[in-house]
Amino acid sequence: MGLKQKQQKLELIAPAGNLEKMKTAFAFGADAVYAGIPDFSLRVRINDFTDAKLKQAVEYARKLDKKIFITLNIFAHNRHIEKLPAYIKKLKKLKPDGLIISDPGVLSAVKKNWPRANIHLSTQANCTNWQAAKFWHEQGVKRVILGREVAIDEIKEIHKKVPKLELESFVHGAMCMSYSGRCFLSKYLTDRSANLGDCVQPCRWEYKVKSTKLKVESEKHFINPNGNNEYFELVEEEHGSYILNSRDLCLIKRLGELADAGVSAFKIEGRAKSAYYIANVVGIYSHVTHNMQHVTKSEIDFLYNELQEKLYHRGYTEGFTFGNGKMAQNLTESHKKCDWEFCGVVTRRNANPPINANQRIANTASKSFSIYIKAHNSLRVGDEVEIVMPFYDIMKMKVEKMVDAKTGEELKEAHGGQGKVVVIESDVKISEFSVLRRRI
């Protein structure tokens, strides 16, 4: 697993759909996050960032000596271009570590209004060859986020031909059924554009199939998205048929090869995913990324199995980077079933007052720390839980007693819909942002 480029500094970049998720990502080992406001970002829904919250995010990252990249990666229309200069000037005052851009018009506006901005080319721009990489570098782009369609040998050639250009690659998360996100299904079916950050993911829908035999032609097949009256012909050609539900990308076993090829930044997809998802995926990838010289194959196999068994996903693929994309679709189900449930997140911990030896003998159940947990789904006394801590350090425990953080009332159970924070006791320091899960 060791790197040929032993001195290479690797950067793990995590999604930040809101401030809580950003803080979770940093706590679990991310070196940087990416975020953006809905107006210019490819995440309109499940995105509560505003100008004020972006300011808080940048300040928080600065305190931790971490990085934050701001997304301006929509394919802009005239109405966006009109509003863009004022927004760029606001960003210039915030001084984020980089701007992620896909549209040449947006790039031009940034260069005019903030000439010294650190510009990263979005994967939406579909940079898949060294000549395109060279072109963008000459336009002032410092880093290219490669299209997911680029094979490992092509990455090596891009790095060789344009050695001063930083290369970033997605290593985990949802894959689009279209070419690096250039999809029109959502716009066509619901008038919500994926390329303006408002995709409803029709590629994940269940589709009905019907067949029709014609006298002159051979049998034809049609698909119908549930809830839609229109049928579309399903065409098969020499490359296959276009069934839509892509598996999720997972390159946890390939990070060393990517680094040797010239990739210096590993990116995780998922701004719309939960804090639980962020904690687990960032924790696992940071464990490998920050121990690249020493992590063993058995450790990586264990972590891959954890990704398989303890998160909802669509099945995993190594996509086009290490193959030709075959077996990259999950044709039987929307998601893989998961036997584990997210049941809480640690909001803070307090050290309990010390007790003397006589008191300890009289109260053998006394613990050193009070752990405050915001309940998600359900948490019950008697539950055997796993507590996932930063860098994917796992602690197993049984919930023996639980009290309401506000009233001190002893509880038997707590549910996410109640908005309750409960307190349990532990002999181990459990970090803020740690997450709890239990087997269903």
C-alpha positions in Angstrom: 0.0 0.0 0.0 3.0 2.3 0.5 3.4 5.3 -1.9 6.1 5.6 -4.4 5.9 9.4 -3.8 6.6 9.1 -0.1 6.7 12.8 0.5 3.4 13.6 -1.2 1.0 15.4 0.9 -2.5 13.9 0.5 -5.7 15.9 1.1 -9.0 14.3 2.1 -12.0 16.5 1.1 -15.4 16.0 2.5 -18.9 17.3 1.7 -20.4 20.0 3.9 -24.2 20.2 3.4 -24.6 22.4 6.5 -22.5 23.6 9.4 -23.1 20.5 11.5 -22.0 18.2 8.7 -18.9 20.4 8.2 -17.9 20.2 11.8 -18.5 16.4 11.7 -16.2 16.1 8.7 -13.4 18.0 10.3 -13.8 16.1 13.6 -13.5 12.8 11.7 -10.3 13.7 9.9 -11.1 15.7 6.7 -8.4 18.1 5.7 -10.9 20.2 3.7 -14.6 20.6 2.9 -16.6 21.9 0.0 -19.8 23.9 0.4 -21.9 26.5 -1.4 -25.1 28.5 -1.3 -28.0 27.2 -3.4 -27.9 30.1 -5.9 -24.6 28.9 -7.5 -24.1 25.4 -6.1 -25.0 22.0 -7.5 -27.0 21.4 -4.3 -30.2 23.4 -4.0 -32.2 21.1 -1.8 -31.0 19.9 1.6 -28.6 22.9 1.7 -29.2 25.6 4.3 -26.0 27.6 3.7 -26.4 31.3 3.4 -23.8 34.1 3.1 -23.8 34.4 6.9 -23.4 30.7 7.5 -20.6 30.5 4.9 -18.8 33.2 6.9 -19.2 31.0 10.0 -17.9 28.0 8.1 -14.8 29.8 6.8 -14.0 31.1 10.3 -14.5 27.7 11.8 -12.1 26.1 9.3 -9.5 28.8 10.0 -9.6 28.1 13.7 -8.8 24.4 13.0 -6.2 25.2 10.3 -8.4 23.4 7.8 -9.5 24.4 4.3 -12.9 25.2 2.8 -13.6 25.3 -0.9 -16.7 27.2 -2.2 -18.8 25.7 -5.1 -19.8 27.9 -8.0 -20.3 24.9 -10.2 -23.6 25.4 -11.9 -23.9 25.8 -15.7 -24.9 29.5 -15.4 -27.7 31.2 -17.3 -27.8 35.0 -17.9 -29.7 35.5 -14.7 -26.9 33.9 -12.7 -24.2 35.9 -14.4 -25.9 39.2 -13.5 -25.8 38.3 -9.8 -22.3 36.8 -9.9 -20.0 39.8 -9.5 -21.6 40.9 -6.2 -21.3 37.4 -4.8 -17.7 37.0 -5.9 -16.8 40.3 -4.1 -18.4 38.8 -0.9 -16.3 35.7 -1.3 -13.2 37.7 -1.8 -13.7 39.2 1.7 -14.3 35.8 3.2 -11.1 34.4 1.5 -12.0 30.7 1.2 -9.2 28.4 0.1 -10.6 27.9 -3.4 -13.5 28.2 -5.8 -14.9 25.2 -7.7 -16.1 26.2 -11.2 -17.4 24.4 -14.2 -18.6 27.2 -16.5 -16.2 29.3 -18.6 -18.4 32.4 -18.1 -18.2 32.0 -14.3 -14.5 31.5 -14.6 -14.2 34.8 -16.6 -16.3 36.7 -13.9 -14.1 35.3 -11.1 -10.9 36.3 -12.9 -12.3 39.8 -13.4 -13.6 40.4 -9.9 -11.1 38.4 -7.9 -7.9 37.9 -10.0 -6.0 36.1 -7.3 -8.7 33.5 -6.5 -7.5 29.9 -6.3 -9.6 28.2 -9.0 -10.5 24.5 -9.1 -12.2 23.0 -12.1 -15.3 21.1 -11.3 -15.8 17.5 -12.4 -18.9 18.9 -14.2 -16.5 20.3 -16.8 -15.6 16.8 -17.9 -11.8 17.1 -18.0 -10.7 13.7 -19.2 -7.5 14.2 -21.2 -4.1 16.0 -20.8 -4.7 18.5 -23.5 -7.9 19.8 -21.8 -6.0 19.8 -18.5 -3.3 21.9 -20.0 -5.8 24.3 -21.5 -7.5 24.8 -18.2 -4.2 25.2 -16.4 -3.3 28.0 -18.9 -6.5 29.7 -18.0 -5.4 30.0 -14.4 -6.9 26.8 -13.0 -4.7 25.5 -10.2 -6.5 22.2 -9.7 -8.7 19.9 -11.9 -11.3 17.6 -10.3 -11.1 14.8 -12.8 -14.1 13.4 -14.5 -15.1 10.0 -13.1 -14.7 8.6 -16.6 -10.9 8.9 -16.5 -8.9 5.6 -16.2 -5.8 5.3 -14.0 -3.4 5.2 -17.0 -5.0 8.4 -18.3 -4.5 10.0 -14.9 -0.8 9.1 -15.0 -0.4 10.7 -18.5 -2.2 13.9 -17.4 0.1 14.2 -14.4 3.1 13.6 -16.6 2.1 16.1 -19.3 0.9 18.8 -16.9 3.0 18.2 -13.7 2.3 21.5 -12.0 -1.5 21.1 -12.2 -3.0 19.6 -9.0 -5.2 16.6 -9.6 -8.3 15.7 -7.5 -10.4 12.6 -7.8 -13.6 11.4 -6.4 -13.1 8.2 -4.4 -16.4 7.6 -2.7 -20.1 8.3 -3.2 -23.0 8.4 -5.6 -22.3 8.0 -9.3 -24.4 9.7 -11.9 -25.8 7.5 -14.7 -24.9 10.4 -17.1 -21.5 11.7 -18.1 -20.1 13.3 -15.0 -23.5 14.7 -14.0 -24.6 16.1 -17.4 -28.1 14.6 -17.1 -31.4 16.0 -18.4 -33.8 13.4 -17.0 -34.8 15.5 -14.0 -35.4 18.6 -16.1 -37.4 16.6 -18.7 -39.6 14.7 -16.2 -40.1 17.3 -13.5 -38.7 20.6 -14.8 -36.0 20.6 -12.1 -32.5 20.9 -13.6 -29.7 18.7 -12.4 -27.2 21.2 -13.9 -28.6 23.9 -11.6 -28.3 21.8 -8.5 -32.0 20.6 -8.3 -31.8 16.9 -9.4 -34.6 14.7 -8.2 -32.6 11.6 -9.1 -35.0 9.9 -11.5 -32.2 7.4 -12.2 -33.0 5.9 -8.7 -36.8 5.5 -9.4 -38.5 2.2 -10.0 -39.5 1.8 -13.6 -42.2 -0.4 -15.0 -41.3 -2.3 -18.2 -43.7 -3.4 -21.0 -43.0 -5.1 -24.3 -44.8 -4.7 -27.7 -44.4 -7.1 -30.6 -44.9 -5.5 -34.0 -45.6 -7.3 -37.3 -42.8 -5.8 -39.2 -40.2 -5.2 -36.5 -38.8 -7.3 -33.7 -40.0 -6.9 -30.1 -39.7 -3.5 -28.5 -39.4 -2.7 -24.8 -40.6 0.4 -23.0 -40.0 1.8 -19.5 -42.3 4.0 -17.5 -41.2 5.9 -14.3 -43.8 5.4 -11.6 -46.0 8.4 -11.3 -45.5 9.4 -14.9 -47.9 8.7 -17.8 -45.3 8.6 -20.5 -43.5 5.5 -21.7 -40.0 5.6 -23.2 -38.5 3.1 -25.6 -35.7 1.1 -24.0 -33.1 0.8 -26.8 -30.2 -1.7 -26.7 -27.2 -1.3 -28.9 -23.7 -2.8 -29.1 -22.6 -1.2 -25.8 -25.7 -2.5 -23.9 -29.0 -1.1 -22.6 -29.2 2.1 -20.6 -30.6 0.9 -17.2 -30.2 3.8 -14.9 -29.4 3.0 -11.3 -25.6 3.4 -10.9 -23.8 1.7 -8.0 -21.8 3.9 -5.6 -18.1 4.6 -6.1 -15.8 3.0 -3.6 -12.0 3.3 -4.1 -10.9 2.6 -0.5 -8.7 -0.2 -1.8 -7.1 1.9 -4.5 -5.9 5.1 -2.8 -2.2 4.2 -3.0 -2.5 3.6 -6.7 -4.3 6.9 -7.2 -1.6 8.8 -5.2 1.2 7.1 -7.2 -0.6 8.2 -10.4 -0.4 11.8 -9.3 -3.7 12.4 -7.5 -3.0 14.6 -4.4 -6.6 15.2 -3.3 -9.3 12.5 -2.6 -12.9 13.7 -2.7 -16.0 12.2 -1.0 -19.4 12.9 -2.5 -22.5 13.5 -0.3 -23.6 17.0 0.6 -27.1 15.7 0.9 -26.1 12.8 3.1 -26.5 12.6 6.9 -24.0 13.5 9.5 -23.9 9.7 10.3 -22.8 9.0 6.8 -20.2 11.7 6.9 -18.8 10.4 10.2 -18.4 6.9 8.9 -17.1 7.5 5.4 -14.7 10.4 6.4 -13.5 8.4 9.4 -12.7 5.3 7.3 -11.0 7.2 4.5 -9.0 9.5 6.9 -7.8 6.3 8.7 -6.3 5.2 5.4 -5.2 8.5 3.9 -3.4 9.7 7.0 -1.7 6.3 7.6 -0.9 5.4 4.0 2.6 4.2 4.7 1.6 1.8 7.4 -2.0 0.7 6.8 -2.2 -3.1 6.1 -4.3 -5.0 3.5 -6.2 -6.7 6.3 -7.1 -3.2 7.8 -8.3 -2.0 4.4 -10.4 -5.2 3.9 -12.0 -4.7 7.3 -12.8 -1.0 6.5 -14.3 -2.0 3.1 -16.5 -4.5 4.9 -17.6 -1.8 7.3 -18.6 0.4 4.4 -20.5 -2.6 2.9 -22.4 -3.6 6.1 -23.0 -0.5 8.1 -24.2 2.1 5.6 -27.0 2.3 3.2 -25.6 2.3 -0.4 -26.5 1.1 -3.9 -23.7 -1.6 -4.1 -20.2 -0.6 -4.8 -18.1 -0.2 -8.0 -14.7 1.0 -8.9 -16.3 2.7 -11.9 -14.2 3.6 -14.9 -11.0 4.4 -13.1 -9.9 0.8 -12.7 -12.1 -0.8 -15.3 -14.5 -0.1 -18.1 -17.6 0.5 -16.0 -19.0 -2.9 -16.3 -21.1 -4.2 -13.3 -21.6 -0.5 -12.4 -25.3 -0.7 -12.2 -27.7 -2.1 -9.5 -30.6 -3.4 -11.5 -32.5 -5.1 -8.7 -33.0 -2.5 -6.0 -32.7 1.2 -5.2 -30.4 0.6 -2.2 -28.8 -2.3 -0.4 -30.4 -3.2 2.9 -28.5 -2.3 6.1 -28.9 -4.0 9.4 -27.6 -1.0 11.4 -29.4 2.1 12.4 -28.2 5.5 13.3 -29.4 6.2 16.9 -27.6 9.3 18.1 -24.8 11.9 17.9 -22.7 13.1 20.8 -23.1 16.8 21.3 -20.8 17.2 24.3 -19.2 15.5 27.3 -18.6 16.5 30.9 -16.1 15.1 33.3 -17.9 13.8 36.4 -16.7 15.0 39.9 -14.0 12.6 41.3 -15.2 10.3 44.1 -13.1 8.7 46.9 -12.4 5.0 47.3 -15.2 4.4 49.8 -17.8 6.1 47.5 -16.5 4.1 44.6 -17.0 0.8 46.5 -20.4 1.9 47.5 -21.3 2.9 44.0 -19.5 0.6 41.6 -21.5 1.8 38.6 -20.0 5.3 38.9 -18.5 6.5 35.6 -15.9 9.2 34.8 -17.8 11.1 32.0 -21.3 12.2 31.3 -22.0 11.9 27.5 -24.7 14.1 26.0 -26.5 12.5 23.0 -29.0 13.9 20.6 -31.3 11.0 19.7 -31.9 10.0 16.1 -34.4 7.2 15.2 -34.5 5.5 18.6 -32.2 4.8 21.6 -33.3 2.5 24.4 -31.9 1.3 27.8 -30.5 -2.2 27.1 -29.4 -1.4 23.6 -26.0 -2.8 22.6 -24.5 0.1 20.6 -21.3 0.9 18.7 -19.9 4.4 19.2 -18.0 5.6 16.1 -15.3 8.1 17.1 -12.9 10.1 14.9 -10.6 8.2 12.5 -13.0 5.3 12.8 -12.2 4.3 16.4 -15.0 2.0 17.5 -16.2 1.5 21.1 -18.9 -1.0 22.0 -21.1 -0.6 25.0 -24.5 -1.4 26.5 -26.8 1.5 27.4 -27.4 0.8 31.1 -29.0 4.1 32.2 -30.3 7.2 30.4 -31.6 10.5 31.7 -33.2 13.5 30.0 -30.5 16.2 29.8 -33.1 19.0 30.6 -35.1 17.5 33.4 -32.8 14.7 34.9 -35.8 12.3 34.5 -34.7 8.7 34.0 -35.8 7.4 30.6 -36.3 4.0 29.1 -36.1 5.2 25.5 -35.8 8.3 23.4 -36.7 9.0 19.8 -35.4 11.4 17.1 -38.7 13.1 16.5 -38.8 14.3 20.1 -35.7 16.4 19.8 -34.4 15.0 23.0 -30.9 15.1 24.3 -30.1 12.3 26.8 -27.2 11.7 29.1 -25.4 8.4 29.5 -22.2 7.7 31.5 -18.9 6.3 30.3 -15.5 5.5 31.6 -14.0 6.5 28.2 -13.7 10.0 26.8 -16.1 10.1 23.8 -15.4 12.9 21.4 -18.1 15.4 20.3 -19.6 14.5 17.0 -19.2 10.8 17.6 -22.2 8.8 16.3 -24.0 5.8 17.8 -25.5 2.9 15.9 -27.2 -0.3 16.9 -28.1 -3.4 15.0 -31.8 -3.4 14.0 
